[in-house]
Amino acid sequence: MAPFKGVQTTDKVTISAQALFGVAHFTSDNGTVSPATTRSPCGWAGRWHVNVNQRFFVRPIAIDYAPTFFGGGTQNNVQFSFGGGVRF
């Protein structure tokens, strides 16, 4: 079942977006950063699926962005991926 009216999993192309939540833990022996810090990062992700048929799809691109904030600085973590899948 698709989250939007009129969208079907059998459409030729589908896109999706999601919010990501998690925990990041950082440990350092360096004197400029506290020895251990834990934060709750959030992030965003988007995916593009091209359906080959009702069972198989190709994911030409997926993008994940998850910034983390440690020691007053920001790390911008971006991941690009691709792949495919099978629906059961």
N, C-alpha and C positions, 0 to 999 in steps of 0.2 A: 504494500500500500504506500503510495506516495504522499508526502506531506502537503502538497498543493493540489487544488482541484484542477482536473484536466491533464495532469502529468501522469504518465504511465511508465512502468519499468520496461515496456516494450518500445518506447520511443527510441529513435535512432541515436540521439545524443542526450545525455542527462548530465547535470552538474549538481554538486552538493557543497554545502559549507557547514562548518561545525566550530563550536567553541571548545577549547581544550583547557583542562585544569589538572594540576599535579603538584608535586613537591620536589624541590631541588635542594640538595645538601652540598655544601662546599667546605673543604678542610684544607688548611694551609699552614705550613711551618714558617712562612714569611712574616716578618714583623709588621707589615703594612696592612694586613687583613686579619681580622679576628680569627682565632684558631678553628672555629667551626661556626658556620652560619647556615640556617635553614630558612628557605622562603617558599611561598606558595605562588608559583608562576602561573600565568594564564597565557593562552595563545589562540590562534585562529588557523583554520585549515580550509582548503578548497580542493575539490576533485572534479575532473572532467572524464566522463565515461562515454565511449562509443560502443554501442551494442552491435555485436556481430550477428547474433540471433537471440532467442529468448534465454538461452543458457550461458552463453559466453559473451564477455565484454573485454575491451581493451581500455586501459587507462593511460592515455598519452601523457598526461601530466597531473601531478598532485603537489600541492605546495603547503608546507606547514611553517608557521612562524610562532616561535615561543621565546619571548624575551625573558631574561633573568636579571635580577637586580641584587648585586652583592657589593659590599664595601663602598657604597655611594656611586657605583658604576653600573652600566647596563651592558649586557651581552645580547646582541641581536642574533638569535639562532634561527636560521632558515634552512629548510630541507626541501629539495626537489626530488621527486621520484616518478617512476612510471611502472607499469605492469599490466596485469590482466587478471581475470577471475572467471569462476564458474558459479552459476546460481543453481542451488539444489531445490 
